[in-house]
């Protein structure tokens, strides 16, 4: 079967793009062919069809988004512009399906979060008109994001985000979304969580990546505290800065043998503007916390390019990981951390509390709720637990080995392969 992955963007290190690559690997192992269609494509997303107008950053998509949300009165021409862009995208989808001889669509988040309103309309109309078998993998649903609450397109949101159609089967990445879809839409969704290839050995230190610390201006007297997420407000990076501030105090620093903790952010800013990055830099400056925004040093590709490293190299060099997210659909970076056998701090965001923590993972937990300003969540006990996880080799190894095996049991490729095979059948 030829299965087409459809999304606004299939490129870089965002969670949706990473999951697409993993799912495509499993489907190919099952004997299927995969192709890709999006507004941005990585070089390895082949065979693929690049449709720039499908990107949520396309000027027309941005105009529609900005005039659909934050107001209850529609701007003049909004309805017509949505219809016009949706018609163009429907035609592009039809050409892609015909040229690639697509048997099934695997839509990734484009029918869940209304970042690209017209694409959701186009997909809904195309699937309804053709009856093409479709799996909709919903990572972030519209009602999970407060910024979509006030809008002037309630009819479109009700019909298309997500749609209920005879040939479409919904998948979600957490049980909270599964429950919400049942309550709101009467839809029985399948739970397909984020996954990772635990069967492949983790990369190690090599001559190619040995120079990463030097590139970042770090030496053996530094502790690399890694924040492996995009720079957007729901990642709660204020809490990571506060942790590093507390670790740099005299007493914890002595227990860290004088090593200097430094916060390194590996992913890019810009998806929601650069204001949040500047806010974090100001906070770090006030707290005298060294913070390195290192996105320019990391390639989104699986292999390093000239003068750049892979994201995996950041994990190889990390001493500790911070993951203080306020909201996550699941937690890709958390799985990566467990795969690389690293200790971590995690905020008990709702999906973590519902689907991950009950499995028994051994992590340094905080409970900041959804408030990034709740710096008091970084307690003395938190700091003590982090110091112990970094400096006590017995404690550290017990943590990371237990976490690795639990994650491999529940979130590996092998764990979800039977489910994917049955969905395709």
VEXKOL-178435 format. One line per 3 residues: number of its first residue (from 0); their letters; for each residue x, y, z of N, C-alpha, C. Coordinates in steps of 0.2 Angstrom, whole numbers. Example, Ala and Ser with C-alpha at 12.3 -4.5 7.8 and 13.67 -1.06 7.14 Angstrom:
<pts>
0) as) 66:-28:39:62:-22:39:66:-16:39  64:-11:35:68:-5:36:64:0:39 $
</pts>
This chain:
<pts>
0) xxx) 4:-6:0:0:0:0:4:6:0  2:11:-4:6:18:-4:3:23:1  6:25:6:3:29:12:6:36:11 $
3) xxx) 2:41:11:4:48:10:4:51:17  9:54:20:9:58:26:8:65:23  3:68:27:1:75:25:2:79:31 $
6) xxx) 5:85:31:6:90:36:7:97:34  7:102:38:9:108:36:17:109:35  21:105:39:28:105:39:30:98:41 $
9) xxx) 35:95:37:38:89:38:45:90:38  48:94:42:55:96:42:57:98:49  63:97:51:66:100:57:65:95:63 $
12) xxx) 65:98:69:65:94:75:58:95:79  53:98:76:47:98:80:44:91:81  40:90:86:37:84:88:34:80:82 $
15) xxx) 29:84:78:26:81:73:30:78:68  35:82:65:40:80:60:44:74:63  46:74:69:50:68:71:45:62:71 $
18) xxx) 39:62:73:35:56:74:33:54:67  33:58:62:31:56:55:37:51:53  43:53:54:49:49:52:49:43:55 $
21) xxx) 47:42:61:47:36:65:41:31:62  35:34:61:30:30:59:31:28:52  34:32:47:36:30:41:41:24:41 $
24) xxx) 46:24:46:50:18:46:47:12:48  42:12:52:38:6:54:34:4:48  31:8:45:26:6:39:31:3:34 $
27) xxx) 37:6:32:41:3:27:43:-4:30  44:-5:36:46:-12:38:41:-17:38  34:-14:38:29:-18:37:27:-20:29 $
30) xxx) 31:-17:25:31:-18:18:27:-13:14  25:-7:17:22:-2:13:26:3:11  24:7:6:28:13:3:25:19:6 $
33) xxx) 29:24:7:27:30:10:29:36:5  25:41:5:27:47:2:24:53:6  26:59:4:25:65:9:23:71:5 $
36) xxx) 19:75:8:16:81:5:15:86:11  19:92:10:18:97:15:21:104:13  20:109:17:23:116:15:30:116:16 $
39) xxx) 33:112:19:41:112:20:43:104:21  48:102:17:50:95:17:57:95:19  59:90:23:66:89:24:69:85:18 $
42) xxx) 75:85:17:78:82:11:77:74:10  76:71:16:75:64:16:67:62:16  63:67:15:56:66:15:54:65:7 $
45) xxx) 56:59:5:55:57:-2:52:50:-3  48:49:-8:46:54:-13:41:59:-10  42:65:-12:37:70:-9:35:76:-13 $
48) xxx) 30:79:-11:28:85:-15:27:91:-11  31:96:-13:32:102:-9:26:107:-11  22:109:-7:17:114:-8:17:119:-4 $
51) xxx) 21:125:-5:22:130:-1:16:133:3  11:133:-1:4:136:2:2:132:8  4:126:9:2:121:14:5:123:21 $
54) xxx) 11:127:21:14:129:27:10:134:31  10:133:37:6:138:42:9:145:42  16:145:39:19:152:39:18:155:32 $
57) xxx) 15:152:28:13:155:21:9:162:22  11:167:19:7:174:20:0:173:21  -3:170:16:-11:169:16:-13:165:22 $
60) xxx) -10:160:24:-12:156:29:-11:160:36  -6:164:36:-5:168:42:-10:173:43  -12:177:37:-17:182:37:-24:179:39 $
63) xxx) -26:173:37:-32:170:39:-32:168:46  -26:165:48:-25:163:55:-26:169:60  -23:175:58:-23:181:62:-30:184:62 $
66) xxx) -34:183:57:-40:186:57:-46:181:59  -44:175:60:-49:170:63:-49:170:70  -44:172:74:-43:171:81:-42:177:84 $
69) xxx) -45:178:90:-44:184:94:-49:189:93  -54:187:89:-60:192:88:-66:187:86  -72:190:88:-78:186:86:-82:189:80 $
72) xxx) -79:194:78:-82:197:71:-77:196:66  -80:193:60:-76:191:55:-74:198:51  -67:198:49:-65:203:45:-68:203:38 $
75) xxx) -69:208:34:-71:208:27:-67:204:23  -70:199:19:-67:195:15:-64:189:18  -64:188:24:-61:182:27:-64:175:25 $
78) xxx) -71:175:25:-74:169:22:-72:167:15  -71:172:11:-70:171:4:-62:169:3  -58:172:7:-51:170:7:-50:163:9 $
81) xxx) -53:161:14:-53:154:17:-55:149:11  -61:151:8:-63:146:3:-58:146:-3  -56:152:-5:-51:152:-11:-45:148:-10 $
84) xxx) -42:149:-4:-36:145:-2:-37:138:-1  -43:136:2:-45:129:2:-46:126:-5  -48:129:-9:-49:126:-16:-43:125:-19 $
87) xxx) -38:130:-19:-31:128:-21:-28:122:-18  -29:122:-12:-25:116:-8:-29:110:-10  -35:110:-11:-39:104:-13:-36:101:-19 $
90) xxx) -36:106:-24:-33:104:-31:-26:101:-30  -22:104:-26:-15:102:-25:-15:95:-22  -19:93:-17:-20:87:-14:-22:82:-19 $
93) xxx) -27:84:-24:-29:79:-29:-24:77:-34  -20:82:-36:-14:81:-40:-9:76:-37  -7:77:-31:-3:73:-27:-5:66:-27 $
96) xxx) -11:65:-25:-14:58:-24:-14:55:-30  -16:58:-36:-16:55:-42:-9:53:-45  -4:58:-44:3:57:-47:6:52:-43 $
99) xxx) 5:51:-36:9:47:-32:5:40:-31  -1:40:-34:-5:34:-34:-6:32:-26  -8:36:-22:-9:36:-15:-15:31:-14 $
102) xxx) -14:27:-9:-20:22:-7:-23:25:0  -19:28:4:-21:30:10:-18:36:13  -21:41:16:-18:47:19:-17:46:26 $
105) xxx) -11:48:28:-10:48:36:-9:56:37  -14:59:39:-14:66:41:-11:67:48  -6:71:48:-2:73:55:-4:80:57 $
108) xxx) -9:80:62:-10:86:66:-14:92:62  -14:91:55:-17:96:51:-25:97:52  -28:91:54:-35:91:56:-36:92:63 $
111) xxx) -31:94:67:-32:94:74:-31:102:77  -25:104:76:-24:111:78:-25:116:72  -29:121:73:-30:125:67:-25:131:66 $
114) xxx) -19:129:65:-14:133:63:-14:135:56  -17:131:52:-18:132:45:-26:131:43  -30:136:44:-37:135:44:-39:132:37 $
117) xxx) -37:135:31:-39:133:25:-36:126:23  -31:123:26:-28:117:24:-33:112:28  -35:113:34:-40:109:37:-47:108:33 $
120) xxx) -49:114:30:-55:114:26:-54:110:20  -48:111:17:-46:107:11:-46:99:12  -43:97:17:-42:90:19:-49:87:20 $
123) xxx) -53:91:24:-60:88:26:-64:87:19  -64:93:15:-68:92:9:-65:87:4  -59:86:4:-56:81:-1:-57:74:2 $
126) xxx) -57:73:8:-58:66:11:-65:64:10  -70:69:11:-77:68:11:-79:67:4  -76:70:-1:-78:70:-8:-75:63:-11 $
129) xxx) -69:61:-9:-66:55:-12:-67:49:-8  -69:49:-2:-69:43:2:-63:40:3  -57:43:2:-50:40:3:-49:38:10 $
132) xxx) -47:31:11:-46:29:18:-40:34:21  -42:36:27:-38:41:30:-37:40:38  -31:40:40:-29:40:47:-27:48:49 $
135) xxx) -31:50:54:-29:57:56:-26:56:63  -19:58:63:-15:57:70:-15:64:73  -19:65:78:-20:71:81:-16:72:87 $
138) xxx) -11:77:86:-6:78:92:-8:84:97  -11:89:94:-14:95:98:-21:97:95  -26:96:99:-32:98:97:-34:105:99 $
141) xxx) -38:108:95:-40:115:95:-41:117:102  -46:114:106:-48:116:112:-43:115:118  -37:112:116:-32:112:121:-27:118:121 $
144) xxx) -28:123:117:-24:129:116:-29:135:117  -28:139:123:-32:144:124:-32:149:119  -27:150:115:-27:155:110:-32:154:104 $
147) xxx) -35:148:104:-40:147:99:-47:148:102  -48:149:108:-55:150:111:-59:155:108  -56:161:108:-60:167:105:-58:167:97 $
150) xxx) -64:166:93:-63:165:86:-69:168:83  -69:169:76:-75:170:72:-76:165:67  -74:159:68:-75:154:63:-77:147:67 $
153) xxx) -82:148:71:-84:142:75:-87:136:71  -90:138:65:-93:133:60:-87:129:57  -82:132:55:-76:128:52:-73:124:57 $
156) xxx) -72:127:63:-69:123:69:-73:117:70  -79:117:71:-84:112:72:-84:106:67  -83:109:61:-83:104:55:-77:101:53 $
159) xxx) -71:104:54:-65:102:51:-59:101:57  -60:103:63:-55:102:68:-57:99:74  -58:92:74:-57:88:68:-63:86:65 $
162) xxx) -63:83:59:-69:81:56:-71:74:58  -78:73:57:-80:66:58:-83:64:51  -79:59:48:-81:56:41:-81:49:41 $
165) xxx) -84:46:37:-85:38:36:-78:35:35  -74:38:31:-68:35:29:-62:37:33  -63:40:38:-57:43:42:-57:40:49 $
168) xxx) -52:38:51:-51:35:58:-46:40:62  -48:41:68:-44:46:72:-39:42:77  -33:45:77:-28:43:82:-26:49:86 $
171) xxx) -25:47:93:-22:53:97:-16:50:101  -13:55:104:-6:53:107:-7:53:115  -13:54:117:-13:53:125:-21:52:126 $
174) xxx) -22:49:132:-28:47:135:-33:53:136  -30:59:138:-34:65:139:-38:67:132  -34:67:127:-37:68:120:-42:63:118 $
177) xxx) -40:57:120:-45:51:118:-52:52:122  -52:54:128:-58:55:132:-61:62:129  -58:67:128:-61:73:125:-64:72:118 $
180) xxx) -61:68:114:-64:67:107:-71:63:108  -71:58:113:-77:54:114:-82:59:117  -81:63:121:-86:68:125:-88:73:120 $
183) xxx) -84:76:116:-85:82:112:-88:80:105  -86:74:102:-87:72:95:-91:65:95  -91:62:100:-93:55:100:-89:50:96 $
186) xxx) -82:52:95:-78:48:91:-74:44:96  -73:37:94:-69:33:97:-62:33:94  -57:36:97:-51:37:94:-46:32:97 $
189) xxx) -41:30:93:-36:25:95:-30:29:98  -27:26:103:-22:29:107:-15:26:104  -11:31:100:-5:30:98:0:35:100 $
192) xxx) 4:33:106:8:38:109:14:40:105  18:45:107:25:46:104:29:39:105  33:38:101:37:32:101:45:34:100 $
195) xxx) 49:29:101:56:30:99:59:23:97  65:23:94:68:17:91:73:15:97  70:11:102:74:9:107:79:3:105 $
198) xxx) 77:0:100:81:-6:98:88:-4:95  89:2:92:95:5:89:99:8:95  105:6:95:110:9:101:110:16:100 $
201) xxx) 111:19:106:111:27:106:118:29:104  119:34:100:125:37:98:129:38:104  136:38:103:141:39:108:145:45:106 $
204) xxx) 150:46:110:155:51:109:160:49:103  161:53:98:165:51:92:169:57:90  174:56:86:178:62:84:174:67:81 $
207) xxx) 168:65:78:164:70:74:161:75:79  159:72:85:155:77:89:159:79:96  165:76:96:169:78:102:170:85:104 $
210) xxx) 170:89:98:171:96:99:165:100:101  159:97:102:153:101:103:154:106:109  156:104:115:157:108:121:161:114:119 $
213) xxx) 167:113:116:171:118:114:168:123:109  164:121:105:160:125:100:155:130:104  153:127:109:148:131:114:151:135:119 $
216) xxx) 158:135:119:162:138:124:162:135:131  161:129:131:161:125:137:167:121:138  169:120:144:175:115:146:173:110:151 $
219) xxx) 178:107:153:177:101:158:175:104:165  175:110:166:173:113:172:166:115:172  162:114:166:155:116:166:151:110:166 $
222) xxx) 145:111:169:139:106:168:134:108:163  133:104:158:129:105:152:122:103:154  118:108:156:111:107:158:107:108:151 $
225) xxx) 104:103:148:101:103:142:93:104:142  91:109:138:84:111:137:83:109:130  80:103:129:80:100:122:73:101:118 $
228) xxx) 71:108:119:64:109:116:64:116:112  59:117:108:58:123:105:57:129:110  59:135:108:58:141:112:51:144:111 $
231) xxx) 46:141:115:39:143:115:37:143:122  32:147:123:31:149:130:28:142:134  25:138:131:22:132:135:27:127:137 $
234) xxx) 34:128:135:39:124:137:42:126:144  39:131:147:41:133:154:48:134:155  52:137:151:59:137:152:61:142:157 $
237) xxx) 57:146:160:58:150:165:60:145:171  57:140:172:58:135:177:65:132:177  68:131:171:74:128:170:80:133:172 $
240) xxx) 78:139:170:83:145:172:83:145:180  77:145:183:77:145:190:81:139:193  81:133:190:84:127:193:92:129:192 $
243) xxx) 94:131:187:101:132:186:103:138:191  99:143:192:101:148:197:102:145:204  98:140:206:98:137:212:104:133:212 $
246) xxx) 106:129:207:112:125:207:118:129:207  118:135:205:124:139:206:125:142:212  121:141:217:122:144:224:128:140:227 $
249) xxx) 130:143:232:136:141:235:136:134:238  131:132:241:131:125:244:130:120:239  125:120:234:125:115:229:131:115:224 $
252) xxx) 134:121:223:140:121:219:145:118:222  146:118:229:151:114:232:150:107:231  144:104:231:143:97:230:144:95:223 $
255) xxx) 143:100:218:145:99:211:152:99:210  156:99:215:163:99:215:166:106:211  162:111:212:164:118:209:162:118:202 $
258) xxx) 159:113:199:158:114:192:152:119:191  152:123:185:148:128:184:142:126:179  136:125:182:130:123:178:128:129:173 $
261) xxx) 127:127:166:125:131:161:119:128:157  114:132:156:108:130:152:110:131:145  109:125:141:110:125:134:103:124:131 $
264) xxx) 100:128:126:94:127:123:96:125:116  93:119:114:96:116:108:91:118:102  85:119:103:80:120:97:79:128:96 $
267) xxx) 76:129:90:75:136:88:69:139:91  70:146:91:64:150:92:61:153:86  55:156:86:52:159:80:45:156:78 $
270) xxx) 44:150:80:37:148:79:31:152:81  33:155:87:28:160:90:31:167:91  36:168:87:40:175:88:46:174:92 $
273) xxx) 50:179:93:56:179:97:55:183:103  49:185:105:48:189:111:50:184:117  48:178:117:49:173:123:56:172:124 $
276) xxx) 60:171:118:68:171:119:71:177:123  69:183:121:71:189:124:69:189:131  63:187:133:61:187:140:65:182:144 $
279) xxx) 67:176:141:71:172:145:78:174:145  81:178:140:87:181:141:88:186:146  82:190:147:82:195:152:82:192:159 $
282) xxx) 78:186:160:77:183:166:84:180:168  87:177:163:94:174:165:99:179:167  99:185:163:104:190:165:102:193:172 $
285) xxx) 96:194:174:95:196:181:97:191:186  96:184:184:98:179:189:105:177:188  109:180:184:116:178:183:117:171:181 $
288) xxx) 113:169:177:113:162:174:115:162:167  121:158:166:123:158:159:118:154:155  116:156:149:111:153:145:114:153:138 $
291) xxx) 114:148:134:117:147:127:111:145:123  109:149:118:104:148:113:108:145:107  108:138:107:112:135:102:109:132:96 $
294) xxx) 103:134:94:100:131:89:104:131:82  108:137:81:112:137:75:117:132:74  119:129:80:124:124:80:121:117:78 $
297) xxx) 115:116:78:112:109:77:108:108:70  110:103:67:106:102:60:100:98:62  95:99:58:89:95:59:89:89:56 $
300) xxx) 94:88:52:95:81:48:98:76:53  97:70:51:100:64:55:107:64:56  111:67:51:118:67:51:120:74:51 $
303) xxx) 126:75:54:129:82:55:131:85:48  130:91:47:132:95:41:138:99:43  141:102:38:148:105:39:147:111:44 $
306) xxx) 151:110:50:151:115:55:145:115:60  141:110:59:135:109:63:135:102:66  131:101:72:130:94:75:123:92:74 $
309) xxx) 122:86:76:115:83:77:112:85:83  106:84:84:103:85:91:105:79:95  106:73:93:109:68:97:115:70:100 $
312) xxx) 120:74:97:126:76:100:125:80:106  120:84:106:118:87:112:117:83:118  113:77:117:112:73:122:118:69:124 $
315) xxx) 122:67:120:128:64:121:133:68:126  133:74:126:137:79:130:133:81:136  127:80:137:123:83:142:124:79:149 $
318) xxx) 124:83:154:125:80:161:118:79:164  113:83:162:106:83:165:102:87:160  95:84:160:90:87:155:85:91:159 $
321) xxx) 82:96:157:77:100:160:71:99:155  65:97:158:59:97:154:53:99:158  53:106:159:48:109:163:42:111:160 $
324) xxx) 40:107:154:34:110:150:28:110:154  24:115:152:17:116:155:12:112:152  12:112:145:8:108:141:12:104:136 $
327) xxx) 10:98:135:13:94:130:8:89:127  8:88:121:3:82:118:5:76:121  12:75:121:15:69:124:21:70:128 $
330) xxx) 27:71:124:33:72:126:39:69:123  40:71:116:45:68:112:52:69:116  54:75:118:60:76:121:61:72:127 $
333) xxx) 56:70:131:57:66:137:58:59:135  55:56:129:57:50:127:65:49:125  67:55:121:74:55:119:78:55:125 $
336) xxx) 77:58:130:81:59:137:81:52:140  76:48:140:76:41:143:80:37:138  79:38:132:83:33:127:91:35:128 $
339) xxx) 93:41:129:100:42:130:102:41:137  98:38:141:99:36:148:102:42:152  98:48:152:100:54:156:95:55:161 $
342) xxx) 97:58:167:92:60:172:89:66:170  83:68:173:79:74:170:75:76:176  74:83:175:68:86:179:62:87:174 $
345) xxx) 56:85:177:50:86:173:45:89:177  41:94:174:35:96:177:29:91:176  25:91:181:20:86:180:14:89:176 $
348) xxx) 15:90:169:10:92:165:5:87:164  -1:89:162:-7:84:163:-6:78:159  -3:77:153:-2:71:150:3:67:153 $
351) xxx) 8:70:156:13:66:160:10:63:166  6:67:169:3:64:175:-2:59:174  -5:59:168:-11:54:166:-8:48:163 $
354) xxx) -3:48:159:-1:43:155:6:40:156  11:44:159:18:43:159:20:41:166  19:46:171:21:45:178:18:38:181 $
357) xxx) 11:36:179:9:30:182:13:24:180  17:24:175:21:18:173:27:17:178  28:22:182:34:21:187:40:24:185 $
360) xxx) 41:29:181:47:32:179:50:36:185  57:35:185:61:38:191:64:45:188  60:50:189:63:57:187:62:62:193 $
363) xxx) 65:67:192:65:73:197:58:77:195  53:76:199:47:79:197:46:86:201  43:91:197:40:97:201:33:98:199 $
366) xxx) 29:102:202:22:103:201:21:110:201  23:113:195:22:120:194:15:122:191  11:117:190:4:117:186:6:120:179 $
369) xxx) 2:125:177:3:128:171:5:135:172  9:137:177:11:143:178:19:144:178  22:146:172:29:147:172:32:152:177 $
372) xxx) 28:156:180:31:161:185:31:158:192  29:151:192:29:148:199:36:145:200  41:150:201:47:148:202:48:144:209 $
375) xxx) 44:145:213:44:142:220:43:134:219  41:132:213:41:125:212:48:121:212  53:125:211:60:123:211:62:124:219 $
378) xxx) 61:118:223:62:119:230:69:116:232  71:117:238:77:114:240:77:107:239  72:103:240:72:96:239:73:95:231 $
381) xxx) 70:99:227:71:98:220:79:99:218  82:104:221:89:105:220:93:99:222  92:97:228:95:91:231:95:85:227 $
384) xxx) 88:84:224:87:78:220:91:78:213  92:84:211:95:85:205:103:84:206  106:87:211:113:86:213:114:79:214 $
387) xxx) 110:75:217:111:68:218:111:64:211  106:66:207:106:63:201:112:64:196  115:70:197:121:71:193:127:68:196 $
390) xxx) 128:68:203:134:67:206:135:60:209  129:57:210:130:50:213:129:45:208  135:41:206:134:37:201:130:31:201 $
393) xxx) 129:28:208:124:23:209:117:25:208  115:31:211:109:33:210:107:35:203  112:38:200:111:40:193:110:34:188 $
396) xxx) 114:28:189:113:23:185:107:19:186  105:19:193:98:15:194:92:19:191  92:25:191:87:29:188:87:28:181 $
399) xxx) 92:29:177:92:29:170:91:22:167  93:17:170:92:10:168:85:8:168  82:10:174:75:8:175:71:12:170 $
402) xxx) 72:18:169:68:22:165:69:20:158  75:18:156:76:16:149:72:9:147  72:5:152:68:-2:151:61:-1:151 $
405) xxx) 58:4:155:51:5:155:49:9:149  53:13:146:51:17:140:51:12:134  56:8:134:57:3:129:51:-2:129 $
408) xxx) 48:-4:135:43:-8:135:36:-5:132  35:2:134:29:5:132:29:9:126  35:12:124:35:17:119:40:16:113 $
411) xxx) 42:9:112:46:8:107:43:6:100  46:6:95:43:4:88:40:-2:89  43:-7:92:40:-14:93:33:-14:97 $
414) xxx) 33:-9:101:27:-9:106:21:-7:102  22:-3:96:16:0:93:15:-4:86  20:-8:84:19:-11:77:13:-15:76 $
417) xxx) 11:-19:80:5:-23:79:-1:-18:79  -1:-13:82:-7:-8:82:-7:-5:75  -1:-2:73:-1:1:66:-3:-4:61 $
420) xxx) -1:-10:61:-2:-15:56:-10:-16:56  -13:-17:61:-20:-18:61:-24:-12:59  -22:-6:60:-25:0:58:-24:1:50 $
423) xx) -19:-1:47:-18:-1:40:-22:-6:37  -23:-12:40:-27:-18:37:-34:-15:37 $
</pts>
